[in-house]
Amino acid sequence: MLNRWIRNAALAASLLVVRSPRLRAQTGSGFRVEETTIADIHAALKAKTLTCRSLVQQYLARIDASDKKGPAINALVTLNPNALTVADSLDNRYAKEGPIGPLHCVPIIVKDNFETSDLQTTAGSLALKGWIPKRDATQVARIRTAGAIVLAKSNLAEWAFTPYETVSSILPGYTKNPYALDRVTAGSSGGTAAAVAANEGESGLGSDTGNSIRGPSAHNALVGIRSTMGLTSRAGVIPLNSAADIAGPMARTVADAVAIFNVIAGEDTDDPVTAGARGHREADYMASTRSSKCCAEGAGAAASSTISSATSSSEARAHR
């Protein structure tokens, strides 16, 4: 038992610190995706020490090395085959116009119960294998408009049913916790959490009915935001319980989670519950992070954040 624990711990450690020197030499980039932030990416793009293509190549290399091989954390169901094409388009636009939005070239992992118009959406069930929706979920559409790249769709507890583990019929085997491969990721957004924790994407989107953003964020040392009901749209997210379902970001830092939240929050005519957000969303949730040094740093320990409407508070509170 002890030997197995040591072996799993060693594999997990290697997963979290693995480097890609050959790839960086090929792409001409000294940028490291491990533990990076949105601000780091944007600073490197501005300094012309990084291209969107080389960034995406590094993430794809990490996925190839660790998701089904090596430690085999098994976090991802579907890769976006057009990710590099999108990256090239963003590079071209950046050269002409600068960043197209606050999430320019941020590779994001999207839970596979969010509808995506160009990738299958299964909610973790073989019953939906091969189904490609006609349009994006509202949150997916908003992050894409802000410049993000949907890099991959992540595994989840089937139909988002359990907060305890991440296992489904669409993907054989369990999704493993990158920090300890013999431990669970929690659920149901464990695929997003494991992928982000293993540096297979910069940030992610998850959904939460009972604990499914908060639990995986806590288990994988991330920051997750489960907002006030109605402050974010669930349109295009396959439901579990519409009275409790909420969707939101999962990231390494408070600042990154809030940057994504800033993009996705607000009223949506496709989700009537968001009518309550009218007049209540803050103009800029990032303003709440600028006065606190902690928000630019890693969570360090498990963290879960709650952002409420302006009727109570616009602060992001990290509960450690």
N, C-alpha and C positions, 0 to 999 in steps of 0.2 A: 504493500500500500504506500509506504513512504517513498520507495523507489519510483513508483508511478507518479506520485505527486511531484517529486523532484524533476522527473522527465518532462511532465506537462508544464511545470513552472519555467523550465529552461526553454522549451519551445515558445511559450508565451513571451518570455523576455526577448528572445530573438526576433519574434514578430514585431514587437514594439520598437526595436532599435535598428531593424534592418535598413541598410543604406542601398542606394542604387548608383554607385560611382560610374559604371559603364554607361548607363542610360544618360546620366548628366553630361558625360563627355560627348555622347552622340548628339544630344540636343544643344550642347553649348551652354548649358545652364548649371550654375553652382547652387541653385535654389533647392532647398530640401522641403519636401512636403510633410515630413514627420512633424507633428505638433504645430503646424503652421496655422495662421489666422487669416481672415479676410483682409485685414490691414496689411499683413505681410505680403500677400499676393499683390495687392494693389500698389504697394510701394515698389515691389520688384518690377511690375509692369511699367510703372512710371519711370523707373531708373533704366529701363530697357535691358535689364539683366535676366528677364524672363519673358517668354511668349506664352500665350494661352495654349498653343499646341504642345509645347514642351511640358507644361504643367499637367495637361491631361494625359500625356504619354507616361509621365511618372506615376500618376494614379493608376493607370491601366496596368503598368508593370507591377505595382504592388498587389493589385487584385490578382494578376496572373500568378504571382509568387506565393500568395497566402490564402486565397479564398477557397480554392479546391485542391491546392498542393500544399506541401510543407505543413504548417499547423492546421490547415484546412478548416478555417473558422466557419465556412459555409453560411455566409451572411447574405449572399446575393442570388437572386433568381434570374435576372435578365440584365445584360449589359446593353447600353445604347450603342448600336453599331455606327451611328452617325456622330458620335461625340467629337471625333477629330475634325470632321467637316464643320460642325458648329464652332469648334475652337478656331479653325482657320477663318471663318466668317467674322468672328469676334475680333481676331487679330487685324483683319482688314479694316473693320469699322473703327477700331481703336486708333489705327494709323491715320485715319482721315478725320475722325470726330472726337477721339478720346473715349472714355468709358460710356457705355450706353445706359448704365444705371448703377445703383449702389451694390449690386451683386455681380458686377461684370466679371465673367470668367471664373465664377465660383462653382466648382464641381460638387453637385449635391446628390445625395442618396435619397431616393423617394420610396417610402413604404409601398408595398405592392397592393394596397387597397385604395390608392389614389389613382384615379383615371388619368391615363396618358394617351394622347391621340396617335402616338407613333410607336408605342411599346405595349406589349400585352399587359393586361391587368387581371390578376387572378384571385386576390384576397387570400392567397395561400391554398387555393383549392384546385384540384385537377378538373373539377367541373367547369372551370372558366379558362382552362388552358387554351391559348391561341386567341382569346378575345381581345381585340383592340378597339377601345372606345372611339367614338366619333369626335370627342373633344377632350381637352384637359380639364381636370379638376381646377376649381378656381385658384387654389393656392399654387398649383403647378403653373398655371397660366401667368400668375403674378410674378413668380420668381423668374420665369423665363423672360418676361417683359423687362425685368430688372437686370437681365444679363446673365443669369445663372445657367449652368449646363446640367441637365438631368443626366447624370453619369450612369446610373444603374437603378434598378428596382430591387428592393430588399425583401428578404424573407420575413414572415410574421407568424404568430400563432394563427392557425387556420380560422378564417373569418374574424380574426382579431378577438378570439373568444376567451383566451386565458391570459392573466397577467403574470403567470408563474414561469413560463418557459416559451421558447420559440421553436416550434416544430409544426410542419404542415405536410399536406399530401402533394403539393406542387414541387417540393424539393426534398429528396431523400435525406434523412439524418437530421440531427439537431444543429442549431446554430450555437457556436461555442463562444464563451466569454474570452476575449483576447488577453485579459489579464490573468486568467487561470482557466486553462482549456478544459478542465474537468468540472467546471462550475457553469451554471446557467447564466443567460443574459437577462433573465426575466422576460416578460412579454407584455403586450403582444408586439411592441415595436422593437424587439430585440435584434432584428436584422439590421435596421438602421443604426441602432446603438453600437453593435459590434463592428460594423463597417467603418463608422466614424472613429471609434476608439482605435481601430487597427490602421488608421490612416489610408483607408480605401476610398475615401471621399472627404471633402473638407468639412461639410456639415450635412444635415439631413432633415427630412420631414417624417413625423410620426403622427399617430392618432391615439387618443386616450378616452376610454369610456369609464374605467374604474381605477387604473393605475398604469396605463400602457405607454405613456411618455415618461412619467415620473419614475416608475420602477426600473426600466432599462437604463435611464439616465443615471440613476443612483448606482446600479450594478456595474456600470461601465465608465464611471468618473466623468460624466458629461453634465451639461446644463440643458434641461428641458423646460419648455414653457407650455403649460396648460392654462390657457387664458380663461377669463370670465366667459361664461356661455354667451354666445352672440357676438363676441368681439372679433372672432375669426370665422370664416365660412367653412362649412362641411360639404358644400356642393361638389359632387364628383368624388366624394370619399365613400366607399361602400360601407353602409351603416351596420352597426351592431345594435345600438339602442339610441334612437334619435333624441331621447330625453337627456342623454348624458354624453353623447359623442362630442369630442372637441379634437381639432387637429392643430399641430404647431411644430415649431423647430426643435432640433436637437443638435447641440454643438459642443465644442471643447471649452468655450469661454462664454461668459455672460454677454460680452460685447458682440460676439458672432451670433448668438441666439437672438439677441435684440435686433441686430441688423436685419435678420431674416423676418422677424416678427414685424418690424417696421414696414416691410413690404407687403406682408400678407394680411395684416389687420385691417378691419373696416367693413362697411356694409356691402352686401352682395345680394342683388335681386333674386339670384338663384337659390338663396337660403334665407327664407323669411325670418328665421330667428335672429338674423343679424340686423334687422330693423331697429332693434334696441340699441345698437351701437351708434345710430345716427346722432351726431353731435357730441359723442362721448369719446371717440378715439383721439389720442393726442396727435398733434401735428408731427411730432418727432420724438419717438420713444428713446432714441439714442441720446437725447439730452439728459436723460436720467442716468446714463452711464458715464458721462464725461466728468462728473464730480467725484468719481470713485476709482481709485487706482486698481481695485480688485477686478473691475470689469474688463480690463484689458489683459488680464492674466488668466492662466488656466484655472479650472475649477479646483484642482488640487485634490479635493475630496469629492465624494458624490454630492451633487447639487441639483436641486429642482427649483425652478423659479415660477412665480405667479405674477402675471401682469393683469391688473384690474383696470376697469374703465375710470374715466376722470372723475366720476361721482365718488370714488373712494380714494384712489391713488394711481399715479402713473409710474410708480417706481417698480423696478425689477428687484424682487427680493430673493436672494439665494438662501435656501434652507439647507444648512450643512449637517 
